Amino acid sequence: MMLGLIFPTKGEVNIFGLPFNRNPSQILKQIGAIIEKPDFYNYLPADKNLKLFSQISGNVKDIKQIHAMLDFVGLQGRYHHKVKKRIRME
């Protein structure tokens, strides 16, 4: 509910003193979350998956920012590889 993935049947979710249902974009830009079993679209490359999820969250990143994030986690040069492919990290 705090991410807007499901909605309350009663009451209201407030984050940072704001009602979530009226301020989702403003709130989501300030928080992060890890889904228990995060999933990506296996048929899309890493950068397109991250671009899509940045748009869904309302915290849109340009492709240079996305590539910088992938670099940060050790995936330099893997931007256009489908996420299903496994790589060997040394």
N, C-alpha and C positions, 0 to 999 in steps of 0.2 A: 504494500500500500504506500510505503514511503517513497517508492520510485514511480508510482502510477501504473504498475503492471497489473494490479487488481484494485478494485474500488470497494470502499466500505459500504456495508448495507445499512449501517447506522453511524451517526456521529460524523466527526470531521477530523482529518489529519492536519495538524499544524506543525510546520517546520520553520525554525527561525521566527516564530511568532506569526507566520503567514499561513493562511489556509491553502493547502496544496492544490485543491481543485480549481482555485482561481489564479494561482501563481506558479504553475508547474515549470515553465521555462526559467524563471528567475531562481527558483529553488534548485532545480537540477544542475544549473551551472555552478552551484556552490558545493555540491556533494559528490561523492563517489561511492560505488558499491561493487561488490564482487558477487555474482550470482553463483549459487552452489555448484552448478554444473554449467559453466559458460559454454556456449556453442557458437560456432561460426558457420557460415555457408561454405561447405567444402568445395563448391564449384567456383567460388570467387577467390581472387588473390588477396593477400593480407591487406594491402592498402585499400582495396575496395570494401572489404569487410569493415575496416576501421572507419572509413569515410561514411558508410551507411549507418553505423552505430552512432557516430558523432551527430549525424543529422537527426536520427531518432531521438537522441537525448536532448536536442536543442542546443548543444554545445559544439557547433559546427567548426571543424578544423579544416584548413586548406591542406593540399597534398604535401606541401613542404613540411608542415608541422607533423603530419602523419609519418612521413619518412623519417623525420628526426626522432619520433617516438620509437619507431622500429629499430633505428640505429641504437638508441639508448638501451634497448633490451637485447642487443646482440644479433639483430636480424638485418644487418647491412646487406644491401644487394638482393634481399629476398622479397622485396616489395611486390613483385608481380608473380610470385609463386603461389599456387593454390595452397590454402592452409592445411589441407589433408596430407600433403607431402611431409615426410619426416626428414629432419636433417640431423646430422651427427655433430654435436657440439664437443669441441676438444678443449 
